[in-house]
Amino acid sequence: MRIEVVIVTGRDLSVAESSGSATYMRNLIKQLKRKEIGVTLLSPAKQGFTEKQIVMPYPGKSNFNYLVQLFLLVPFLKLPKNSIIHVHRADEALPFLLFRIRHPVILTLHGTSDIQVDLRRGRIFGSFFRLSLRFALRALDASIAVDTISKGKYEKMVPKAPSIRHIPVGVDTKIFHSGDRSEERKKLGIRLGTPVILFVGRLYVEKGIDILLEAFKVVRKEIPDVELVMIGDGMDRKKIDSIINEENIQGVHMPGSKPPEEVASYMRASNVLALTSITEGMPTVVLEALSSGIPVVSTDVGDVRLVITKGTTGEICTDREPNTVSKHLISVLSNSAQYPSVGCLKAAKPYSWDSVVERIVEVYNEFLQAR
């Protein structure tokens, strides 16, 4: 029985952005195609991103506009018999559940998304999102959590919901792999002896970039030639630019969003990845860094403790104070031999997309056969 998967998202996956969930969806689509599973993308992505695509106009940047269009479209969708609907936000599942589409509907939970909505949109919108999340978790055929923290949280929130499966995010080891740092630096125009801290992610409030900038100022006092490269874009870009300019923070470079191949090149050229998030699931960027052979300094979020081992693959900050973050960054930069690439590569190995996609397809098959 041939599986047909409909990936539903309000993200334009044709645009390069340093978002874990967008990276997850791009990689999932690529892996499903490799397994010769049919994929249809229902999103505002430009025509041509995948062979089969339902393009939505999606005016502006409002998720509300996208949801309205989704509610208008779903009742008239004609999908193949063996289709699976795979959504990546609880509110995007609502039209498929309310109109009782005769196909299994599966939701991937990308971390504690309700906290992200609170931080970005405020408590009122966050309350609406939590209502849709509770309803969706009860009505869905299955949910997949990318980390154990959000799995436990949502099982407590909706105890009568169908079981939530834990399937972690994957890393594309064909793109993110170790390499010659000096060669990558020549390619990127980075001086060979310069210590480089790397940040990769969307420039949103939950990423704690204000903490990272404060920590970087402390690091720079100890290591004057250190530089911070911040890859990504987002709604807080102007605010971050303002902080850098007003406080005259030297050594910060913001090249914007980059495609995965360029992100991988920056990782191989860097000495350490920094993550100062308030909330995460299993951060894809952490796995990508480890798979590239570089250690990670991270706040204690999501499942980072499963892959970051103190004194081997990086350091975990017990709090989000700039002095704590800076202390660990200085330690990693000053004791690079303590964090060998071989340990980083070993930690990332179990998370290759080859093994992750097999587990996702098992879930697809389980619910298709039950129909």
Contacts in CASP RR format, 6 or more apart in sequence:
PFRMAT RR
TARGET T0000
AUTHOR 0000-0000-0000
METHOD contacts of the structure
MODEL  1
MRIEVVIVTGRDLSVAESSGSATYMRNLIKQLKRKEIGVTLLSPAKQGFT
EKQIVMPYPGKSNFNYLVQLFLLVPFLKLPKNSIIHVHRADEALPFLLFR
IRHPVILTLHGTSDIQVDLRRGRIFGSFFRLSLRFALRALDASIAVDTIS
KGKYEKMVPKAPSIRHIPVGVDTKIFHSGDRSEERKKLGIRLGTPVILFV
GRLYVEKGIDILLEAFKVVRKEIPDVELVMIGDGMDRKKIDSIINEENIQ
GVHMPGSKPPEEVASYMRASNVLALTSITEGMPTVVLEALSSGIPVVSTD
VGDVRLVITKGTTGEICTDREPNTVSKHLISVLSNSAQYPSVGCLKAAKP
YSWDSVVERIVEVYNEFLQAR
1 82 0 8 1.000
1 368 0 8 1.000
1 369 0 8 1.000
2 37 0 8 1.000
2 38 0 8 1.000
2 82 0 8 1.000
3 37 0 8 1.000
3 38 0 8 1.000
3 82 0 8 1.000
3 84 0 8 1.000
3 361 0 8 1.000
3 364 0 8 1.000
3 365 0 8 1.000
3 368 0 8 1.000
4 37 0 8 1.000
4 38 0 8 1.000
4 39 0 8 1.000
4 40 0 8 1.000
4 79 0 8 1.000
4 80 0 8 1.000
4 82 0 8 1.000
4 83 0 8 1.000
4 84 0 8 1.000
5 32 0 8 1.000
5 37 0 8 1.000
5 38 0 8 1.000
5 39 0 8 1.000
5 40 0 8 1.000
5 83 0 8 1.000
5 84 0 8 1.000
5 86 0 8 1.000
5 364 0 8 1.000
6 39 0 8 1.000
6 40 0 8 1.000
6 41 0 8 1.000
6 42 0 8 1.000
6 79 0 8 1.000
6 83 0 8 1.000
6 84 0 8 1.000
6 85 0 8 1.000
6 86 0 8 1.000
6 103 0 8 1.000
7 25 0 8 1.000
7 28 0 8 1.000
7 29 0 8 1.000
7 39 0 8 1.000
7 40 0 8 1.000
7 41 0 8 1.000
7 42 0 8 1.000
7 43 0 8 1.000
7 86 0 8 1.000
7 88 0 8 1.000
8 42 0 8 1.000
8 43 0 8 1.000
8 70 0 8 1.000
8 85 0 8 1.000
8 86 0 8 1.000
8 87 0 8 1.000
8 88 0 8 1.000
8 92 0 8 1.000
8 93 0 8 1.000
8 96 0 8 1.000
9 22 0 8 1.000
9 25 0 8 1.000
9 41 0 8 1.000
9 42 0 8 1.000
9 43 0 8 1.000
9 87 0 8 1.000
9 88 0 8 1.000
9 89 0 8 1.000
9 92 0 8 1.000
10 43 0 8 1.000
10 44 0 8 1.000
10 56 0 8 1.000
10 58 0 8 1.000
10 63 0 8 1.000
10 66 0 8 1.000
10 89 0 8 1.000
10 92 0 8 1.000
11 17 0 8 1.000
11 19 0 8 1.000
11 21 0 8 1.000
11 22 0 8 1.000
11 25 0 8 1.000
11 43 0 8 1.000
11 44 0 8 1.000
11 45 0 8 1.000
12 43 0 8 1.000
12 44 0 8 1.000
12 45 0 8 1.000
12 46 0 8 1.000
12 58 0 8 1.000
13 22 0 8 1.000
13 25 0 8 1.000
13 26 0 8 1.000
13 29 0 8 1.000
13 41 0 8 1.000
13 43 0 8 1.000
13 45 0 8 1.000
13 49 0 8 1.000
14 45 0 8 1.000
14 46 0 8 1.000
14 48 0 8 1.000
14 49 0 8 1.000
15 45 0 8 1.000
15 257 0 8 1.000
16 257 0 8 1.000
16 258 0 8 1.000
16 259 0 8 1.000
17 202 0 8 1.000
17 232 0 8 1.000
17 233 0 8 1.000
17 257 0 8 1.000
18 200 0 8 1.000
18 201 0 8 1.000
18 202 0 8 1.000
18 231 0 8 1.000
18 232 0 8 1.000
18 233 0 8 1.000
18 257 0 8 1.000
18 258 0 8 1.000
18 263 0 8 1.000
18 285 0 8 1.000
19 201 0 8 1.000
19 202 0 8 1.000
20 110 0 8 1.000
20 169 0 8 1.000
20 201 0 8 1.000
20 283 0 8 1.000
20 284 0 8 1.000
20 285 0 8 1.000
21 88 0 8 1.000
21 110 0 8 1.000
23 260 0 8 1.000
23 284 0 8 1.000
24 88 0 8 1.000
24 108 0 8 1.000
24 110 0 8 1.000
24 146 0 8 1.000
24 169 0 8 1.000
24 170 0 8 1.000
24 284 0 8 1.000
25 88 0 8 1.000
26 260 0 8 1.000
27 170 0 8 1.000
27 172 0 8 1.000
27 353 0 8 1.000
28 86 0 8 1.000
28 357 0 8 1.000
28 360 0 8 1.000
29 39 0 8 1.000
29 41 0 8 1.000
29 50 0 8 1.000
30 172 0 8 1.000
31 353 0 8 1.000
31 354 0 8 1.000
31 356 0 8 1.000
31 357 0 8 1.000
32 38 0 8 1.000
32 39 0 8 1.000
32 357 0 8 1.000
32 361 0 8 1.000
33 39 0 8 1.000
33 50 0 8 1.000
35 357 0 8 1.000
35 361 0 8 1.000
37 361 0 8 1.000
38 52 0 8 1.000
39 50 0 8 1.000
39 51 0 8 1.000
39 52 0 8 1.000
40 50 0 8 1.000
40 52 0 8 1.000
40 53 0 8 1.000
40 54 0 8 1.000
40 79 0 8 1.000
40 83 0 8 1.000
41 49 0 8 1.000
41 50 0 8 1.000
41 52 0 8 1.000
41 53 0 8 1.000
41 54 0 8 1.000
42 53 0 8 1.000
42 54 0 8 1.000
42 56 0 8 1.000
42 70 0 8 1.000
43 53 0 8 1.000
43 54 0 8 1.000
43 55 0 8 1.000
43 56 0 8 1.000
44 55 0 8 1.000
44 56 0 8 1.000
44 57 0 8 1.000
44 58 0 8 1.000
44 66 0 8 1.000
45 53 0 8 1.000
45 55 0 8 1.000
46 55 0 8 1.000
47 53 0 8 1.000
47 55 0 8 1.000
54 73 0 8 1.000
54 77 0 8 1.000
56 66 0 8 1.000
56 69 0 8 1.000
56 70 0 8 1.000
56 73 0 8 1.000
57 69 0 8 1.000
58 65 0 8 1.000
58 66 0 8 1.000
58 69 0 8 1.000
59 65 0 8 1.000
63 91 0 8 1.000
67 91 0 8 1.000
67 92 0 8 1.000
67 94 0 8 1.000
67 95 0 8 1.000
70 92 0 8 1.000
70 95 0 8 1.000
71 94 0 8 1.000
71 95 0 8 1.000
73 95 0 8 1.000
74 95 0 8 1.000
74 96 0 8 1.000
74 99 0 8 1.000
74 101 0 8 1.000
75 95 0 8 1.000
75 99 0 8 1.000
77 101 0 8 1.000
79 101 0 8 1.000
79 103 0 8 1.000
82 368 0 8 1.000
83 103 0 8 1.000
84 103 0 8 1.000
84 104 0 8 1.000
84 106 0 8 1.000
84 364 0 8 1.000
84 367 0 8 1.000
84 368 0 8 1.000
85 93 0 8 1.000
85 96 0 8 1.000
85 101 0 8 1.000
85 103 0 8 1.000
85 104 0 8 1.000
85 105 0 8 1.000
85 106 0 8 1.000
86 106 0 8 1.000
86 107 0 8 1.000
86 108 0 8 1.000
87 93 0 8 1.000
87 96 0 8 1.000
87 105 0 8 1.000
87 106 0 8 1.000
87 107 0 8 1.000
87 108 0 8 1.000
88 107 0 8 1.000
88 108 0 8 1.000
88 110 0 8 1.000
89 107 0 8 1.000
89 113 0 8 1.000
90 107 0 8 1.000
90 113 0 8 1.000
90 129 0 8 1.000
90 132 0 8 1.000
90 133 0 8 1.000
90 135 0 8 1.000
90 136 0 8 1.000
90 137 0 8 1.000
91 129 0 8 1.000
91 132 0 8 1.000
91 133 0 8 1.000
91 136 0 8 1.000
93 105 0 8 1.000
93 107 0 8 1.000
93 132 0 8 1.000
93 136 0 8 1.000
93 139 0 8 1.000
93 140 0 8 1.000
94 132 0 8 1.000
94 135 0 8 1.000
94 136 0 8 1.000
96 103 0 8 1.000
96 105 0 8 1.000
97 105 0 8 1.000
97 135 0 8 1.000
97 136 0 8 1.000
97 139 0 8 1.000
97 140 0 8 1.000
102 371 0 8 1.000
103 371 0 8 1.000
104 141 0 8 1.000
104 142 0 8 1.000
104 364 0 8 1.000
104 367 0 8 1.000
104 368 0 8 1.000
104 370 0 8 1.000
104 371 0 8 1.000
105 139 0 8 1.000
105 140 0 8 1.000
105 141 0 8 1.000
106 140 0 8 1.000
106 141 0 8 1.000
106 142 0 8 1.000
106 143 0 8 1.000
106 144 0 8 1.000
106 363 0 8 1.000
106 364 0 8 1.000
106 367 0 8 1.000
107 136 0 8 1.000
107 137 0 8 1.000
107 140 0 8 1.000
107 142 0 8 1.000
107 143 0 8 1.000
107 144 0 8 1.000
108 143 0 8 1.000
108 144 0 8 1.000
108 145 0 8 1.000
108 146 0 8 1.000
109 143 0 8 1.000
109 144 0 8 1.000
109 145 0 8 1.000
109 146 0 8 1.000
109 150 0 8 1.000
109 151 0 8 1.000
109 154 0 8 1.000
109 164 0 8 1.000
110 146 0 8 1.000
110 281 0 8 1.000
111 145 0 8 1.000
111 146 0 8 1.000
111 147 0 8 1.000
111 149 0 8 1.000
111 150 0 8 1.000
111 279 0 8 1.000
111 280 0 8 1.000
111 281 0 8 1.000
111 282 0 8 1.000
111 302 0 8 1.000
112 149 0 8 1.000
112 150 0 8 1.000
112 153 0 8 1.000
112 279 0 8 1.000
112 281 0 8 1.000
113 129 0 8 1.000
113 133 0 8 1.000
113 150 0 8 1.000
114 126 0 8 1.000
114 129 0 8 1.000
114 130 0 8 1.000
114 133 0 8 1.000
115 206 0 8 1.000
115 278 0 8 1.000
115 279 0 8 1.000
116 204 0 8 1.000
116 206 0 8 1.000
116 279 0 8 1.000
117 125 0 8 1.000
117 126 0 8 1.000
117 129 0 8 1.000
118 126 0 8 1.000
119 204 0 8 1.000
119 205 0 8 1.000
119 206 0 8 1.000
119 278 0 8 1.000
119 279 0 8 1.000
120 204 0 8 1.000
120 205 0 8 1.000
120 206 0 8 1.000
120 235 0 8 1.000
121 129 0 8 1.000
133 154 0 8 1.000
133 157 0 8 1.000
133 158 0 8 1.000
134 157 0 8 1.000
134 158 0 8 1.000
137 143 0 8 1.000
137 154 0 8 1.000
137 157 0 8 1.000
137 158 0 8 1.000
137 161 0 8 1.000
137 162 0 8 1.000
137 164 0 8 1.000
138 158 0 8 1.000
138 160 0 8 1.000
138 161 0 8 1.000
140 161 0 8 1.000
140 162 0 8 1.000
141 162 0 8 1.000
141 367 0 8 1.000
142 162 0 8 1.000
142 163 0 8 1.000
142 165 0 8 1.000
142 363 0 8 1.000
142 366 0 8 1.000
142 367 0 8 1.000
143 154 0 8 1.000
143 161 0 8 1.000
143 162 0 8 1.000
143 164 0 8 1.000
143 165 0 8 1.000
144 164 0 8 1.000
144 165 0 8 1.000
144 166 0 8 1.000
144 167 0 8 1.000
144 360 0 8 1.000
144 363 0 8 1.000
145 151 0 8 1.000
145 152 0 8 1.000
145 154 0 8 1.000
145 164 0 8 1.000
145 165 0 8 1.000
145 166 0 8 1.000
145 167 0 8 1.000
146 166 0 8 1.000
146 167 0 8 1.000
146 168 0 8 1.000
146 169 0 8 1.000
146 281 0 8 1.000
146 282 0 8 1.000
147 166 0 8 1.000
147 168 0 8 1.000
147 280 0 8 1.000
147 281 0 8 1.000
147 282 0 8 1.000
147 302 0 8 1.000
147 303 0 8 1.000
148 166 0 8 1.000
148 302 0 8 1.000
148 303 0 8 1.000
149 281 0 8 1.000
149 302 0 8 1.000
149 303 0 8 1.000
150 281 0 8 1.000
150 302 0 8 1.000
151 164 0 8 1.000
151 166 0 8 1.000
152 164 0 8 1.000
154 161 0 8 1.000
154 164 0 8 1.000
155 161 0 8 1.000
155 164 0 8 1.000
165 359 0 8 1.000
165 363 0 8 1.000
167 356 0 8 1.000
167 359 0 8 1.000
167 360 0 8 1.000
167 363 0 8 1.000
168 282 0 8 1.000
168 303 0 8 1.000
168 351 0 8 1.000
168 356 0 8 1.000
169 282 0 8 1.000
169 284 0 8 1.000
169 287 0 8 1.000
169 351 0 8 1.000
169 356 0 8 1.000
170 284 0 8 1.000
170 287 0 8 1.000
170 351 0 8 1.000
170 352 0 8 1.000
170 353 0 8 1.000
170 356 0 8 1.000
171 284 0 8 1.000
171 287 0 8 1.000
171 288 0 8 1.000
171 291 0 8 1.000
171 348 0 8 1.000
171 351 0 8 1.000
171 352 0 8 1.000
171 353 0 8 1.000
172 260 0 8 1.000
172 353 0 8 1.000
173 291 0 8 1.000
173 348 0 8 1.000
173 352 0 8 1.000
173 353 0 8 1.000
175 260 0 8 1.000
175 261 0 8 1.000
175 264 0 8 1.000
176 260 0 8 1.000
176 264 0 8 1.000
176 267 0 8 1.000
176 287 0 8 1.000
176 288 0 8 1.000
176 289 0 8 1.000
176 291 0 8 1.000
176 292 0 8 1.000
177 264 0 8 1.000
177 291 0 8 1.000
177 292 0 8 1.000
178 268 0 8 1.000
178 292 0 8 1.000
178 293 0 8 1.000
178 341 0 8 1.000
178 345 0 8 1.000
179 268 0 8 1.000
179 292 0 8 1.000
180 268 0 8 1.000
181 268 0 8 1.000
181 269 0 8 1.000
182 192 0 8 1.000
184 190 0 8 1.000
184 265 0 8 1.000
184 266 0 8 1.000
184 268 0 8 1.000
184 269 0 8 1.000
185 191 0 8 1.000
185 192 0 8 1.000
185 269 0 8 1.000
186 192 0 8 1.000
187 265 0 8 1.000
187 269 0 8 1.000
188 265 0 8 1.000
188 266 0 8 1.000
188 269 0 8 1.000
190 196 0 8 1.000
190 227 0 8 1.000
190 269 0 8 1.000
193 225 0 8 1.000
194 225 0 8 1.000
194 226 0 8 1.000
194 227 0 8 1.000
195 223 0 8 1.000
195 225 0 8 1.000
195 226 0 8 1.000
195 227 0 8 1.000
195 271 0 8 1.000
195 333 0 8 1.000
196 226 0 8 1.000
196 227 0 8 1.000
196 228 0 8 1.000
196 229 0 8 1.000
196 269 0 8 1.000
196 270 0 8 1.000
196 271 0 8 1.000
196 272 0 8 1.000
197 216 0 8 1.000
197 219 0 8 1.000
197 226 0 8 1.000
197 227 0 8 1.000
197 228 0 8 1.000
197 229 0 8 1.000
197 270 0 8 1.000
197 271 0 8 1.000
197 272 0 8 1.000
197 273 0 8 1.000
197 274 0 8 1.000
197 329 0 8 1.000
197 333 0 8 1.000
198 228 0 8 1.000
198 229 0 8 1.000
198 231 0 8 1.000
198 266 0 8 1.000
198 267 0 8 1.000
198 270 0 8 1.000
198 272 0 8 1.000
198 273 0 8 1.000
198 274 0 8 1.000
198 289 0 8 1.000
198 294 0 8 1.000
199 209 0 8 1.000
199 212 0 8 1.000
199 228 0 8 1.000
199 229 0 8 1.000
199 230 0 8 1.000
199 231 0 8 1.000
199 273 0 8 1.000
199 274 0 8 1.000
199 275 0 8 1.000
200 231 0 8 1.000
200 232 0 8 1.000
200 263 0 8 1.000
200 266 0 8 1.000
200 267 0 8 1.000
200 273 0 8 1.000
200 285 0 8 1.000
200 288 0 8 1.000
200 289 0 8 1.000
201 207 0 8 1.000
201 231 0 8 1.000
201 232 0 8 1.000
201 285 0 8 1.000
202 232 0 8 1.000
202 233 0 8 1.000
202 234 0 8 1.000
203 209 0 8 1.000
203 230 0 8 1.000
203 232 0 8 1.000
203 233 0 8 1.000
203 234 0 8 1.000
203 235 0 8 1.000
203 236 0 8 1.000
203 237 0 8 1.000
203 240 0 8 1.000
204 234 0 8 1.000
204 235 0 8 1.000
204 236 0 8 1.000
205 236 0 8 1.000
205 278 0 8 1.000
206 277 0 8 1.000
206 278 0 8 1.000
206 279 0 8 1.000
207 276 0 8 1.000
207 277 0 8 1.000
207 278 0 8 1.000
208 276 0 8 1.000
208 277 0 8 1.000
208 278 0 8 1.000
208 320 0 8 1.000
209 230 0 8 1.000
209 236 0 8 1.000
209 240 0 8 1.000
209 276 0 8 1.000
210 243 0 8 1.000
211 276 0 8 1.000
211 320 0 8 1.000
211 321 0 8 1.000
211 322 0 8 1.000
211 325 0 8 1.000
212 228 0 8 1.000
212 274 0 8 1.000
212 276 0 8 1.000
212 325 0 8 1.000
213 228 0 8 1.000
213 240 0 8 1.000
213 243 0 8 1.000
213 244 0 8 1.000
213 247 0 8 1.000
213 249 0 8 1.000
213 252 0 8 1.000
214 322 0 8 1.000
215 274 0 8 1.000
215 276 0 8 1.000
215 322 0 8 1.000
215 323 0 8 1.000
215 325 0 8 1.000
215 326 0 8 1.000
215 329 0 8 1.000
216 226 0 8 1.000
216 228 0 8 1.000
216 249 0 8 1.000
216 252 0 8 1.000
216 326 0 8 1.000
216 329 0 8 1.000
217 247 0 8 1.000
217 249 0 8 1.000
217 322 0 8 1.000
218 322 0 8 1.000
218 323 0 8 1.000
218 326 0 8 1.000
219 226 0 8 1.000
219 326 0 8 1.000
219 329 0 8 1.000
219 330 0 8 1.000
219 333 0 8 1.000
220 226 0 8 1.000
220 250 0 8 1.000
220 251 0 8 1.000
222 326 0 8 1.000
222 330 0 8 1.000
223 330 0 8 1.000
223 333 0 8 1.000
223 334 0 8 1.000
226 251 0 8 1.000
226 333 0 8 1.000
227 251 0 8 1.000
227 252 0 8 1.000
227 253 0 8 1.000
228 251 0 8 1.000
228 252 0 8 1.000
228 253 0 8 1.000
228 274 0 8 1.000
229 253 0 8 1.000
229 254 0 8 1.000
229 255 0 8 1.000
229 266 0 8 1.000
229 270 0 8 1.000
230 240 0 8 1.000
230 252 0 8 1.000
230 253 0 8 1.000
230 254 0 8 1.000
230 256 0 8 1.000
231 255 0 8 1.000
231 256 0 8 1.000
231 257 0 8 1.000
231 258 0 8 1.000
231 263 0 8 1.000
231 266 0 8 1.000
232 254 0 8 1.000
232 256 0 8 1.000
232 257 0 8 1.000
232 258 0 8 1.000
233 256 0 8 1.000
233 257 0 8 1.000
237 254 0 8 1.000
240 254 0 8 1.000
241 254 0 8 1.000
243 249 0 8 1.000
244 252 0 8 1.000
258 266 0 8 1.000
263 288 0 8 1.000
264 288 0 8 1.000
264 292 0 8 1.000
267 273 0 8 1.000
267 288 0 8 1.000
267 289 0 8 1.000
267 292 0 8 1.000
267 293 0 8 1.000
267 294 0 8 1.000
268 292 0 8 1.000
268 293 0 8 1.000
268 294 0 8 1.000
270 294 0 8 1.000
271 294 0 8 1.000
271 332 0 8 1.000
271 333 0 8 1.000
271 336 0 8 1.000
272 294 0 8 1.000
272 295 0 8 1.000
272 296 0 8 1.000
272 297 0 8 1.000
272 314 0 8 1.000
272 329 0 8 1.000
272 332 0 8 1.000
272 333 0 8 1.000
272 339 0 8 1.000
273 285 0 8 1.000
273 286 0 8 1.000
273 289 0 8 1.000
273 294 0 8 1.000
273 295 0 8 1.000
273 296 0 8 1.000
273 297 0 8 1.000
274 296 0 8 1.000
274 297 0 8 1.000
274 298 0 8 1.000
274 325 0 8 1.000
274 329 0 8 1.000
275 283 0 8 1.000
275 285 0 8 1.000
275 286 0 8 1.000
275 296 0 8 1.000
275 297 0 8 1.000
275 298 0 8 1.000
275 299 0 8 1.000
275 301 0 8 1.000
275 304 0 8 1.000
276 298 0 8 1.000
276 299 0 8 1.000
276 317 0 8 1.000
276 320 0 8 1.000
276 325 0 8 1.000
277 283 0 8 1.000
277 298 0 8 1.000
277 299 0 8 1.000
277 301 0 8 1.000
278 299 0 8 1.000
278 301 0 8 1.000
278 320 0 8 1.000
279 301 0 8 1.000
279 302 0 8 1.000
280 301 0 8 1.000
280 302 0 8 1.000
280 304 0 8 1.000
281 301 0 8 1.000
281 302 0 8 1.000
281 303 0 8 1.000
282 302 0 8 1.000
282 303 0 8 1.000
282 304 0 8 1.000
282 306 0 8 1.000
283 298 0 8 1.000
283 301 0 8 1.000
283 302 0 8 1.000
283 304 0 8 1.000
286 296 0 8 1.000
286 298 0 8 1.000
286 304 0 8 1.000
286 307 0 8 1.000
286 308 0 8 1.000
287 307 0 8 1.000
287 348 0 8 1.000
287 351 0 8 1.000
289 295 0 8 1.000
289 296 0 8 1.000
289 344 0 8 1.000
290 296 0 8 1.000
290 307 0 8 1.000
290 313 0 8 1.000
290 344 0 8 1.000
290 345 0 8 1.000
290 347 0 8 1.000
290 348 0 8 1.000
291 344 0 8 1.000
291 345 0 8 1.000
291 348 0 8 1.000
291 351 0 8 1.000
292 344 0 8 1.000
293 341 0 8 1.000
293 343 0 8 1.000
293 344 0 8 1.000
293 345 0 8 1.000
293 348 0 8 1.000
294 341 0 8 1.000
294 344 0 8 1.000
295 313 0 8 1.000
295 314 0 8 1.000
295 315 0 8 1.000
295 332 0 8 1.000
295 339 0 8 1.000
295 344 0 8 1.000
296 304 0 8 1.000
296 308 0 8 1.000
296 313 0 8 1.000
296 314 0 8 1.000
296 315 0 8 1.000
297 314 0 8 1.000
297 315 0 8 1.000
297 317 0 8 1.000
297 325 0 8 1.000
297 328 0 8 1.000
297 329 0 8 1.000
297 332 0 8 1.000
298 304 0 8 1.000
298 308 0 8 1.000
298 314 0 8 1.000
298 315 0 8 1.000
298 316 0 8 1.000
298 317 0 8 1.000
299 316 0 8 1.000
299 317 0 8 1.000
299 320 0 8 1.000
299 325 0 8 1.000
300 316 0 8 1.000
300 317 0 8 1.000
300 318 0 8 1.000
304 316 0 8 1.000
305 316 0 8 1.000
307 313 0 8 1.000
307 347 0 8 1.000
307 348 0 8 1.000
307 351 0 8 1.000
308 314 0 8 1.000
308 315 0 8 1.000
308 316 0 8 1.000
308 347 0 8 1.000
309 347 0 8 1.000
310 316 0 8 1.000
311 338 0 8 1.000
311 339 0 8 1.000
312 338 0 8 1.000
312 339 0 8 1.000
312 343 0 8 1.000
313 339 0 8 1.000
313 343 0 8 1.000
313 344 0 8 1.000
313 347 0 8 1.000
314 328 0 8 1.000
314 332 0 8 1.000
314 339 0 8 1.000
315 328 0 8 1.000
315 331 0 8 1.000
315 332 0 8 1.000
317 324 0 8 1.000
317 325 0 8 1.000
317 328 0 8 1.000
318 324 0 8 1.000
332 338 0 8 1.000
332 339 0 8 1.000
END
